[in-house]
Each structure stands twice: as structure tokens, then as C-alpha cells.
């Protein structure tokens, strides 16, 4: 969660610096919200699986945890793509144009 929080602060600061549009802010905030929501759901699933498995190894428990973590990875990938679409053009213009 700490990495997500740092990324969130950095993305918001970049949004303020580059003065992104309202639509870009909506996509940025949607991405941030989805990542935090997925992380919270992942944590909840992991805790419930640990409780149900009584902290013993079970292959099904491992799969459930892996799938929940995979959902966080997919949402995080979406957030990275949104960030690239929003911030790559102004960064390119800042450095090369």
C-alpha cells in the first residue's frame, strides 16, 4: 500500500504541475481509486483465505490469493497506461519541444 500511496501523491503532483484537463483528472482519479479498491479487496480475500485455511498450506487457498493479487496487477497495469496517456505528451513537450 505504501508504494501505491507514493505513486498517488506523485501522480497528483504531476497533474497539478502539468495542469491536466478535467477529463484527464477523472481518468487519473478513477485509476487511483480502482488500484486502492483492488488492493483492499485483495487484502480482505487474503485474510479470509488465511482464516478459512487455518494458516495451513492449501493449493486452493494459494490459487485464490494468487488470483486476487493478479487482479491488483491488472488494475495497476491499467493505471500505468492511463498515466502514460496523460503524462507522456506533456513530458515529451517539456523535454523535447
Backbone as CSV, one residue per row, in Angstrom:
resi,resn,N_x,N_y,N_z,CA_x,CA_y,CA_z,C_x,C_y,C_z
1,UNK,0.819,-1.196,0.000,0.000,0.000,0.000,0.866,1.265,0.000
2,UNK,2.030,1.176,0.615,2.903,2.359,0.691,3.330,2.809,-0.709
3,UNK,3.655,1.839,-1.570,4.051,2.189,-2.943,2.890,2.837,-3.696
4,UNK,1.698,2.331,-3.470,0.526,2.918,-4.120,0.298,4.346,-3.625
5,UNK,0.493,4.562,-2.337,0.297,5.909,-1.781,1.330,6.887,-2.353
6,UNK,2.576,6.443,-2.469,3.621,7.301,-3.044,3.311,7.603,-4.504
7,UNK,2.888,6.580,-5.246,2.520,6.781,-6.654,1.345,7.744,-6.787
8,UNK,0.391,7.648,-5.872,-0.768,8.539,-5.890,-0.345,9.990,-5.697
9,UNK,0.484,10.225,-4.695,0.955,11.592,-4.436,1.722,12.122,-5.644
10,UNK,2.587,11.297,-6.208,3.368,11.706,-7.375,2.460,12.023,-8.569
11,UNK,1.457,11.187,-8.808,0.542,11.412,-9.934,-0.263,12.699,-9.741
12,UNK,-0.722,12.942,-8.522,-1.493,14.156,-8.266,-0.613,15.399,-8.416
13,UNK,0.613,15.327,-7.920,1.526,16.458,-8.084,1.827,16.719,-9.563
14,UNK,2.012,15.661,-10.335,2.240,15.822,-11.781,1.008,16.417,-12.452
15,UNK,-0.173,15.980,-12.044,-1.402,16.537,-12.598,-1.524,18.025,-12.323
16,UNK,-1.159,18.426,-11.116,-1.192,19.851,-10.776,-0.131,20.622,-11.554
17,UNK,1.067,20.058,-11.668,2.157,20.728,-12.367,1.837,20.931,-13.847
18,UNK,1.317,19.887,-14.488,1.023,19.956,-15.924,-0.355,20.531,-16.226
19,UNK,-1.129,20.840,-15.200,-2.466,21.408,-15.356,-3.303,20.585,-16.348
20,UNK,-3.481,19.317,-16.028,-4.215,18.413,-16.915,-5.698,18.797,-16.943
21,UNK,-6.376,18.333,-17.972,-7.791,18.682,-18.173,-8.678,17.955,-17.161
22,UNK,-9.944,18.374,-17.119,-10.908,17.741,-16.216,-11.103,16.269,-16.557
23,UNK,-11.147,15.952,-17.822,-11.317,14.553,-18.244,-10.111,13.727,-17.809
24,UNK,-8.918,14.294,-17.976,-7.719,13.596,-17.523,-7.745,13.386,-16.015
25,UNK,-8.219,14.387,-15.265,-8.343,14.236,-13.818,-9.310,13.110,-13.475
26,UNK,-10.406,13.015,-14.220,-11.371,11.934,-13.956,-10.735,10.565,-14.161
27,UNK,-10.008,10.398,-15.264,-9.352,9.119,-15.522,-8.260,8.837,-14.492
28,UNK,-7.519,9.858,-14.119,-6.461,9.690,-13.126,-7.049,9.282,-11.777
29,UNK,-8.072,9.984,-11.336,-8.688,9.659,-10.049,-9.407,8.311,-10.081
30,UNK,-9.989,7.972,-11.232,-10.596,6.650,-11.380,-9.535,5.556,-11.238
31,UNK,-8.412,5.748,-11.883,-7.329,4.762,-11.807,-6.813,4.611,-10.386
32,UNK,-6.613,5.730,-9.716,-6.138,5.690,-8.330,-7.142,4.959,-7.449
33,UNK,-8.413,5.293,-7.609,-9.457,4.651,-6.805,-9.532,3.155,-7.070
34,UNK,-9.446,2.764,-8.331,-9.506,1.338,-8.664,-8.346,0.562,-8.062
35,UNK,-7.158,1.134,-8.094,-5.995,0.446,-7.533,-6.166,0.266,-6.027
36,UNK,-6.580,1.320,-5.327,-6.771,1.193,-3.880,-7.902,0.221,-3.554
37,UNK,-8.989,0.263,-4.325,-10.093,-0.658,-4.103,-9.648,-2.103,-4.314
38,UNK,-8.917,-2.357,-5.388,-8.436,-3.710,-5.662,-7.488,-4.179,-4.564
39,UNK,-6.646,-3.286,-4.073,-5.712,-3.651,-3.009,-6.464,-3.996,-1.721
40,UNK,-7.500,-3.245,-1.406,-8.294,-3.534,-0.212,-9.031,-4.868,-0.347
41,UNK,-9.601,-5.115,-1.519,-10.287,-6.389,-1.742,-9.292,-7.543,-1.688
42,UNK,-8.102,-7.350,-2.253,-7.059,-8.371,-2.199,-6.699,-8.691,-0.747
43,UNK,-6.530,-7.653,0.058,-6.196,-7.873,1.471,-7.316,-8.615,2.197
44,UNK,-8.556,-8.250,1.896,-9.686,-8.927,2.526,-9.732,-10.403,2.134
45,UNK,-9.535,-10.682,0.856,-9.545,-12.076,0.388,-8.417,-12.861,1.045
46,UNK,-7.236,-12.276,1.111,-6.112,-12.980,1.736,-6.394,-13.280,3.207
47,UNK,-6.975,-12.337,3.927,-7.289,-12.574,5.335,-8.353,-13.648,5.517
48,UNK,-9.381,-13.625,4.681,-10.435,-14.632,4.779,-9.886,-16.013,4.415
49,UNK,-9.061,-16.085,3.392,-8.479,-17.368,2.994,-7.571,-17.901,4.105
50,UNK,-6.774,-17.035,4.709,-5.927,-17.467,5.830,-6.773,-17.989,6.986
51,UNK,-7.862,-17.310,7.278,-8.741,-17.735,8.353,-9.387,-19.084,8.035
52,UNK,-9.881,-19.230,6.805,-10.548,-20.477,6.416,-9.566,-21.636,6.322
53,UNK,-8.351,-21.355,5.893,-7.351,-22.422,5.744,-6.640,-22.705,7.061
54,UNK,-6.977,-21.936,8.100,-6.376,-22.115,9.426,-4.857,-22.029,9.362
55,UNK,-4.380,-21.111,8.515,-2.953,-20.826,8.349,-2.127,-22.048,7.941
56,UNK,-2.775,-22.997,7.294,-2.061,-24.144,6.733,-2.054,-24.004,5.221
57,UNK,-1.077,-24.642,4.575,-0.989,-24.540,3.113,-2.053,-25.407,2.463
58,UNK,-2.808,-24.798,1.555,-3.762,-25.498,0.699,-3.607,-24.920,-0.694
59,UNK,-3.605,-25.775,-1.673,-3.415,-25.314,-3.052,-4.543,-24.379,-3.489
60,UNK,-5.776,-24.684,-3.095,-6.893,-23.804,-3.464,-6.753,-22.431,-2.810
61,UNK,-6.277,-22.412,-1.579,-6.061,-21.134,-0.899,-4.995,-20.328,-1.635
62,UNK,-3.933,-21.008,-2.060,-2.872,-20.327,-2.809,-3.412,-19.748,-4.106
63,UNK,-4.232,-20.533,-4.809,-4.807,-20.050,-6.075,-5.704,-18.830,-5.855
64,UNK,-6.513,-18.865,-4.806,-7.406,-17.733,-4.519,-6.590,-16.478,-4.237
65,UNK,-5.525,-16.625,-3.461,-4.671,-15.475,-3.157,-3.959,-14.978,-4.412
66,UNK,-3.497,-15.894,-5.241,-2.815,-15.510,-6.480,-3.763,-14.776,-7.430
67,UNK,-5.005,-15.238,-7.514,-5.966,-14.575,-8.390,-6.300,-13.168,-7.886
68,UNK,-6.425,-13.014,-6.580,-6.700,-11.686,-6.020,-5.520,-10.743,-6.279
69,UNK,-4.306,-11.261,-6.117,-3.125,-10.443,-6.406,-3.036,-10.135,-7.902
70,UNK,-3.448,-11.069,-8.736,-3.467,-10.840,-10.180,-4.426,-9.727,-10.568
71,UNK,-5.548,-9.642,-9.871,-6.500,-8.560,-10.142,-5.870,-7.200,-9.836
72,UNK,-5.111,-7.131,-8.754,-4.410,-5.884,-8.421,-3.405,-5.553,-9.516
73,UNK,-2.710,-6.564,-10.015,-1.726,-6.357,-11.078,-2.389,-5.826,-12.350
74,UNK,-3.530,-6.380,-12.721,-4.238,-5.937,-13.925,-4.698,-4.483,-13.775
75,UNK,-5.284,-4.168,-12.642,-5.741,-2.790,-12.401,-4.555,-1.828,-12.374
76,UNK,-3.451,-2.263,-11.771,-2.257,-1.414,-11.735,-1.715,-1.183,-13.141
77,UNK,-1.772,-2.199,-13.990,-1.363,-2.041,-15.386,-2.234,-1.021,-16.103
78,UNK,-3.533,-1.060,-15.837,-4.447,-0.071,-16.407,-4.061,1.330,-15.939
79,UNK,-3.741,1.463,-14.646,-3.365,2.766,-14.103,-2.081,3.284,-14.751
80,UNK,-1.143,2.399,-15.009,0.099,2.810,-15.684,-0.210,3.308,-17.092
81,UNK,-1.070,2.595,-17.813,-1.444,3.032,-19.164,-2.140,4.394,-19.148
82,UNK,-3.021,4.589,-18.196,-3.689,5.884,-18.069,-2.657,6.969,-17.806
83,UNK,-1.719,6.690,-16.893,-0.664,7.651,-16.606,0.172,7.978,-17.825
84,UNK,0.485,6.973,-18.629,1.263,7.211,-19.847,0.484,8.075,-20.839
85,UNK,-0.796,7.776,-21.013,-1.616,8.569,-21.932,-1.725,10.020,-21.474
86,UNK,-1.811,10.224,-20.166,-1.993,11.578,-19.648,-0.678,12.349,-19.611
87,UNK,0.389,11.705,-19.119,1.610,12.448,-18.820,2.709,12.353,-19.876
88,UNK,2.637,11.403,-20.769,3.692,11.299,-21.782,3.720,12.503,-22.728
89,UNK,2.599,12.955,-23.272,2.659,14.136,-24.155,3.228,15.385,-23.481
90,UNK,2.788,15.758,-22.263,3.390,16.955,-21.673,4.862,16.760,-21.297
91,UNK,5.239,15.548,-20.891,6.647,15.298,-20.600,7.493,15.398,-21.862
92,UNK,6.975,14.857,-22.951,7.689,14.931,-24.241,7.877,16.394,-24.647
93,UNK,6.796,17.152,-24.503,6.861,18.580,-24.863,7.833,19.339,-23.956
94,UNK,7.870,18.988,-22.680,8.748,19.646,-21.725,10.229,19.396,-22.067
95,UNK,10.551,18.155,-22.426,11.954,17.809,-22.675,12.412,18.014,-24.122
96,UNK,11.489,17.839,-25.087,11.898,17.873,-26.481,11.196,18.945,-27.321
97,UNK,10.325,19.716,-26.700,9.623,20.548,-27.598,9.302,21.922,-27.292
